[in-house]
Amino acid sequence: NVVVTIEDAASKVDAGSVSLSLSTGETGTASKSGGVTTVTVDRDGALWSPAQEVTASLNYTAGGSERSVDWTFTVQDYPTLSKGRTDVGSGSDSGFEFRIFQTATSRGNNTADAEAQLAGTWADGEENVADPAGSETSDGPGVLFNVDLINMDQDGNAQGVFRDSGDGSSTDRVDDPIPGIPGLTDSTDAMSAEILAYIEFPSAGYYQMIFNSDDGFRVTETHGAGDAAGMELGVFEGGRGASDTQFGFAVIEAGVYPIRAIWYEGGGGANLEWSTTDGASRWLINDSDSNALKAFRSRSGTPSDVALPSSGGSIASVGLSEGNVVIEYSGTLKSSESVTGPFNAVGGASSPYSVEPTKAAEFYIAE
């Protein structure tokens, strides 16, 4: 929704004169209480398009004088889940698959080296020394465990936000030890984990996840073991103490979707938590709380892709003017230094858009 408030000063706002209109064609309704006029465009939960540019126009009368304010805002360029959906209720075998790989020597504390470690290709295929005791299988690369929640610390100590606080809240949860750790060399360092789940999103909407980690992580829309090519939903690259990264994405059709996360740690402390938030509260994914999203290790039904709505943007013409490239377009203009992307919205752009050609290569699309 879009909400605007106008406070009376020496001049009083005539609530009956207030109008708020958006470039999308939507209009607001006004009410007044205690010297404050509130104007609301109720979008009934409808999502803005990613990177959509919206212009708002506010007009009203105060003290007999007509006043107007115009402004423009740009919606965050968020991802939308679309791959491999099955119906709500199709998930089975509650929980996550957790595959861990640890090496006796240290590796680069970054996503690329973590993926190589998980694939068994880092350092000429160095042996996995994660402890297989209690695992489902130690068939390589990695040792596979079935787990219910992602709320772990290398020593089983209270770390992150979800911890044994005793207050009965949604974050009052005991930390689990990291499966397979300490490893066969008694080390708690130089490890990576791949976490696979089919997560059920019970309704369409905008979802926000939080990954608390020491050190890095990456969450993608994919489910294949070792598949690092899925659309990125959230990431933190490198080392840190137990800290949050919050990220959001849209679901336009409720269902069960394949999600993959990797987590890695170089040295020192090690923890990971995977949760969702509504902005006020947080819940671990697959928690018993009714607000928590549910995760499954398997599902039934034939997966299908969701057709994403087209915003109808297009580039009408590209020309030169006084040494600059001039692009006329409709929709949202996006650019990338690679023809294969990723493409990101050009901040503050409007048609016609003029840009000085200072880069070796720059590619544009309009959506």
C-alpha positions as CSV (number, residue, x, y, z in Angstrom):
1,N,0.0,0.0,0.0
2,V,0.9,3.6,-0.3
3,V,0.1,5.8,2.7
4,V,0.6,9.6,3.0
5,T,-0.1,11.7,6.1
6,I,-0.6,15.5,6.1
7,E,-0.4,17.3,9.4
8,D,-2.3,20.6,9.9
9,A,-0.2,23.6,10.7
10,A,-1.5,27.2,10.7
11,S,-3.5,26.3,7.6
12,K,-6.0,23.4,8.0
13,V,-6.3,20.7,5.3
14,D,-9.7,20.2,3.7
15,A,-10.0,16.4,3.8
16,G,-12.6,16.5,1.1
17,S,-10.2,18.2,-1.3
18,V,-7.4,15.6,-1.0
19,S,-6.6,13.3,-4.0
20,L,-3.7,10.9,-4.4
21,S,-3.1,9.2,-7.8
22,L,-0.4,6.8,-9.0
23,S,0.9,6.4,-12.5
24,T,-0.5,2.8,-12.3
25,G,-4.0,4.3,-12.4
26,E,-4.7,3.6,-8.7
27,T,-6.2,6.3,-6.5
28,G,-6.3,6.9,-2.7
29,T,-9.0,7.6,-0.1
30,A,-8.6,10.2,2.6
31,S,-9.7,10.5,6.2
32,K,-8.9,13.0,8.9
33,S,-8.5,12.7,12.7
34,G,-7.0,15.0,15.2
35,G,-5.5,17.4,12.7
36,V,-3.9,14.6,10.7
37,T,-5.1,13.7,7.2
38,T,-4.3,10.1,6.0
39,V,-4.5,9.2,2.4
40,T,-4.2,5.5,1.5
41,V,-3.9,3.6,-1.8
42,D,-5.1,0.1,-0.8
43,R,-3.5,-2.4,-3.2
44,D,-5.0,-5.4,-1.5
45,G,-1.7,-7.2,-1.3
46,A,-0.9,-6.8,-5.0
47,L,2.8,-6.9,-5.7
48,W,4.7,-4.2,-7.6
49,S,6.7,-5.4,-10.6
50,P,10.4,-5.7,-9.9
51,A,12.3,-2.4,-10.4
52,Q,9.0,-0.7,-11.3
53,E,9.0,3.1,-11.4
54,V,5.9,4.7,-10.0
55,T,5.0,8.4,-9.9
56,A,2.6,9.7,-7.3
57,S,0.6,13.0,-7.4
58,L,-0.9,14.5,-4.3
59,N,-3.3,17.4,-4.5
60,Y,-5.2,19.2,-1.7
61,T,-6.4,22.5,-0.3
62,A,-5.2,24.0,2.9
63,G,-6.5,27.3,4.2
64,G,-8.2,28.0,0.9
65,S,-4.9,27.6,-1.0
66,E,-4.4,24.7,-3.5
67,R,-1.3,22.7,-3.1
68,S,0.3,19.8,-5.0
69,V,3.3,17.4,-4.5
70,D,4.6,15.0,-7.1
71,W,7.3,12.3,-6.5
72,T,8.7,9.1,-8.0
73,F,9.8,5.9,-6.3
74,T,11.4,2.8,-7.7
75,V,10.5,-0.7,-6.4
76,Q,13.3,-3.0,-5.3
77,D,14.4,-5.3,-8.2
78,Y,13.4,-8.5,-6.4
79,P,13.6,-12.1,-7.7
80,T,10.4,-14.2,-8.3
81,L,10.3,-18.0,-7.7
82,S,9.2,-19.8,-10.9
83,K,11.1,-23.1,-11.3
84,G,9.9,-26.6,-10.5
85,R,6.7,-25.8,-8.6
86,T,4.3,-28.5,-7.3
87,D,1.0,-28.1,-5.5
88,V,0.6,-27.1,-1.9
89,G,0.3,-30.3,0.1
90,S,2.7,-32.3,-2.1
91,G,5.6,-32.3,0.3
92,S,6.5,-35.3,2.3
93,D,9.3,-36.5,4.7
94,S,9.6,-33.3,6.8
95,G,13.0,-31.6,7.1
96,F,16.2,-30.9,5.2
97,E,19.0,-32.9,3.6
98,F,22.3,-31.6,5.1
99,R,25.5,-32.7,3.3
100,I,28.7,-31.6,4.9
101,F,32.3,-31.7,3.6
102,Q,35.4,-30.9,5.7
103,T,39.0,-30.9,4.7
104,A,42.1,-31.3,6.9
105,T,43.7,-28.2,5.4
106,S,42.2,-24.7,5.1
107,R,40.7,-23.3,1.9
108,G,39.6,-19.9,0.6
109,N,36.7,-18.5,2.7
110,N,34.5,-17.8,-0.3
111,T,31.6,-19.2,-2.2
112,A,33.6,-20.5,-5.1
113,D,36.0,-22.5,-2.9
114,A,33.1,-23.8,-0.8
115,E,31.3,-25.1,-4.0
116,A,34.6,-26.8,-5.1
117,Q,34.9,-28.4,-1.6
118,L,31.4,-29.7,-1.8
119,A,32.0,-31.1,-5.2
120,G,35.2,-32.8,-4.0
121,T,37.3,-31.0,-6.5
122,W,39.1,-28.5,-4.2
123,A,42.8,-29.1,-3.6
124,D,43.0,-32.1,-5.9
125,G,40.1,-33.9,-4.3
126,E,41.3,-33.8,-0.7
127,E,39.5,-36.3,1.4
128,N,36.4,-35.5,3.4
129,V,37.1,-35.7,7.1
130,A,33.6,-34.9,8.4
131,D,32.6,-37.5,11.0
132,P,30.0,-39.9,9.3
133,A,28.7,-41.2,12.6
134,G,24.9,-41.0,12.6
135,S,24.7,-40.0,8.9
136,E,22.3,-41.4,6.3
137,T,25.2,-42.1,3.9
138,S,28.8,-41.3,3.6
139,D,28.8,-41.8,-0.2
140,G,30.8,-38.9,-1.5
141,P,31.4,-36.3,-1.9
142,G,30.2,-35.2,1.5
143,V,28.4,-36.9,4.4
144,L,24.6,-36.7,4.3
145,F,22.4,-36.1,7.4
146,N,18.7,-35.6,7.7
147,V,17.8,-32.7,9.9
148,D,14.6,-31.0,11.1
149,L,15.8,-27.4,11.5
150,I,18.7,-25.2,10.5
151,N,19.8,-23.7,13.9
152,M,23.3,-25.0,14.5
153,D,26.5,-24.1,16.3
154,Q,29.8,-26.0,16.1
155,D,29.7,-26.6,19.9
156,G,26.0,-26.7,20.3
157,N,26.2,-23.4,22.2
158,A,23.8,-20.5,22.0
159,Q,24.6,-18.4,18.9
160,G,22.7,-16.1,16.6
161,V,19.2,-15.0,17.3
162,F,17.5,-18.4,17.9
163,R,18.8,-19.7,21.3
164,D,17.6,-21.3,24.5
165,S,16.3,-18.1,26.2
166,G,13.5,-19.8,28.2
167,D,11.0,-17.0,27.4
168,G,8.7,-19.2,25.2
169,S,9.0,-16.9,22.2
170,S,9.4,-18.0,18.6
171,T,13.2,-17.5,18.9
172,D,13.4,-19.6,22.1
173,R,15.1,-22.6,20.4
174,V,18.0,-24.8,21.5
175,D,21.0,-24.7,19.1
176,D,22.0,-28.1,17.6
177,P,25.6,-29.2,17.0
178,I,26.6,-29.1,13.4
179,P,26.3,-32.7,12.1
180,G,29.6,-34.4,11.3
181,I,31.5,-31.8,13.4
182,P,34.0,-32.0,15.0
183,G,35.4,-34.1,12.2
184,L,37.6,-37.1,12.2
185,T,40.7,-34.9,12.9
186,D,38.8,-33.3,15.8
187,S,38.7,-30.0,13.9
188,T,35.8,-27.5,13.7
189,D,37.2,-25.5,10.8
190,A,37.4,-25.6,7.0
191,M,33.9,-27.0,6.2
192,S,31.1,-26.4,3.8
193,A,27.5,-27.7,3.8
194,E,24.8,-28.0,1.2
195,I,21.2,-27.8,2.4
196,L,18.4,-29.1,0.1
197,A,14.7,-28.7,0.8
198,Y,11.3,-28.4,-0.9
199,I,9.8,-25.4,0.8
200,E,6.1,-24.9,0.9
201,F,4.8,-21.3,0.3
202,P,1.2,-21.5,1.3
203,S,0.1,-18.3,-0.5
204,A,1.2,-15.8,-3.1
205,G,3.1,-12.8,-1.8
206,Y,6.5,-11.3,-0.9
207,Y,8.5,-13.5,1.5
208,Q,11.5,-12.4,3.5
209,M,14.2,-14.9,4.7
210,I,17.1,-14.3,7.1
211,F,20.3,-16.4,7.1
212,N,22.4,-15.9,10.2
213,S,25.9,-17.3,9.6
214,D,29.5,-17.5,10.6
215,D,30.9,-17.4,8.0
216,G,29.3,-17.2,4.5
217,F,26.2,-18.6,2.7
218,R,24.2,-18.5,-0.5
219,V,20.6,-19.4,-1.1
220,T,19.3,-20.3,-4.7
221,E,16.2,-21.5,-6.4
222,T,17.3,-25.0,-7.3
223,H,17.4,-28.5,-5.7
224,G,20.0,-30.5,-7.6
225,A,22.9,-31.7,-5.4
226,G,25.9,-29.6,-6.5
227,D,23.8,-27.4,-8.7
228,A,25.3,-23.9,-8.2
229,A,23.6,-22.3,-11.2
230,G,20.1,-21.5,-9.8
231,M,18.8,-18.0,-9.4
232,E,20.3,-16.3,-6.4
233,L,17.9,-15.3,-3.6
234,G,20.4,-14.3,-0.9
235,V,24.1,-14.3,-0.3
236,F,26.9,-13.3,2.1
237,E,30.4,-13.7,0.7
238,G,33.4,-14.1,3.0
239,G,34.0,-14.3,6.7
240,R,32.1,-12.8,9.7
241,G,30.9,-13.6,13.2
242,A,27.3,-14.7,13.7
243,S,25.3,-12.1,11.8
244,D,22.1,-11.7,9.8
245,T,21.6,-11.2,6.1
246,Q,17.9,-10.5,5.2
247,F,16.7,-11.0,1.6
248,G,13.3,-11.1,-0.1
249,F,11.6,-12.6,-3.2
250,A,8.1,-13.0,-4.6
251,V,5.9,-16.0,-5.0
252,I,3.1,-15.4,-7.5
253,E,1.7,-18.9,-7.3
254,A,1.4,-20.8,-4.0
255,G,3.2,-24.2,-4.0
256,V,6.2,-26.3,-3.1
257,Y,9.4,-25.0,-4.6
258,P,13.0,-26.5,-4.7
259,I,15.5,-24.4,-2.7
260,R,19.2,-25.0,-2.1
261,A,21.5,-23.3,0.4
262,I,25.2,-23.6,0.9
263,W,27.0,-22.5,4.1
264,Y,30.7,-22.4,4.8
265,E,33.3,-21.6,7.5
266,G,37.0,-21.0,7.4
267,G,38.1,-20.8,11.0
268,G,37.1,-19.8,14.5
269,G,33.4,-19.9,15.4
270,A,30.8,-21.6,13.2
271,N,27.0,-21.3,13.2
272,L,24.0,-21.1,10.9
273,E,20.3,-20.3,11.2
274,W,17.7,-20.2,8.4
275,S,14.5,-18.4,9.2
276,T,11.7,-16.2,7.8
277,T,10.3,-12.9,9.1
278,D,7.2,-10.7,8.7
279,G,9.2,-7.7,9.9
280,A,8.2,-8.1,13.5
281,S,8.7,-11.7,14.4
282,R,11.0,-14.5,13.2
283,W,10.5,-18.3,12.7
284,L,12.9,-21.0,11.8
285,I,11.9,-22.7,8.6
286,N,10.1,-26.0,9.4
287,D,9.6,-25.0,13.1
288,S,6.4,-26.3,14.8
289,D,5.1,-22.7,15.1
290,S,2.1,-22.3,12.8
291,N,3.7,-19.2,11.2
292,A,6.8,-21.1,10.0
293,L,7.2,-22.2,6.5
294,K,7.4,-26.0,6.1
295,A,10.3,-27.9,4.5
296,F,10.4,-31.4,3.0
297,R,13.0,-33.8,1.7
298,S,10.7,-35.2,-0.9
299,R,7.4,-34.5,-2.7
300,S,4.9,-35.9,-5.2
301,G,3.5,-34.5,-8.4
302,T,5.0,-33.3,-11.7
303,P,7.0,-30.1,-11.3
304,S,6.2,-27.3,-13.6
305,D,7.4,-23.8,-14.1
306,V,5.3,-20.7,-13.3
307,A,4.8,-18.2,-16.1
308,L,6.0,-14.9,-15.0
309,P,4.0,-11.8,-16.0
310,S,5.5,-9.6,-18.6
311,S,5.7,-5.9,-17.8
312,G,5.6,-5.1,-21.5
313,G,8.7,-3.0,-21.6
314,S,10.6,-2.5,-24.8
315,I,13.4,-0.4,-26.4
316,A,12.0,1.7,-29.2
317,S,15.2,3.2,-30.6
318,V,18.9,3.7,-29.9
319,G,20.7,6.7,-31.4
320,L,23.6,9.1,-30.9
321,S,23.5,12.7,-29.8
322,E,26.5,14.9,-29.1
323,G,28.6,11.8,-28.4
324,N,26.1,10.2,-26.0
325,V,24.0,7.1,-26.6
326,V,20.3,7.9,-26.4
327,I,17.8,5.1,-25.6
328,E,14.0,5.6,-26.0
329,Y,12.1,2.9,-24.2
330,S,9.0,1.9,-22.2
331,G,8.9,0.0,-18.9
332,T,12.0,-0.4,-16.8
333,L,15.5,0.1,-18.3
334,K,18.1,-2.4,-17.1
335,S,21.8,-2.7,-17.9
336,S,24.7,-5.2,-17.6
337,E,28.3,-5.3,-18.7
338,S,27.7,-8.9,-20.0
339,V,25.2,-9.8,-22.7
340,T,24.1,-12.8,-20.6
341,G,23.4,-10.6,-17.5
342,P,22.5,-10.2,-14.7
343,F,20.7,-7.1,-15.7
344,N,19.9,-4.5,-13.0
345,A,17.6,-1.5,-13.1
346,V,19.3,1.8,-14.1
347,G,18.8,4.1,-11.2
348,G,16.9,7.3,-11.9
349,A,16.5,6.5,-15.6
350,S,13.6,7.9,-17.7
351,S,13.0,7.8,-21.4
352,P,14.8,9.1,-23.5
353,Y,17.9,8.0,-21.5
354,S,21.3,9.5,-22.4
355,V,24.5,7.9,-21.4
356,E,28.2,8.6,-22.2
357,P,29.8,5.5,-23.6
358,T,32.8,5.2,-21.2
359,K,32.8,1.4,-20.7
360,A,34.2,-1.3,-22.9
361,A,30.8,-2.8,-23.2
362,E,27.3,-2.1,-21.8
363,F,24.1,-3.9,-22.7
364,Y,20.5,-2.6,-22.1
365,I,17.1,-4.2,-22.0
366,A,13.7,-2.8,-21.1
367,E,11.1,-4.9,-19.1
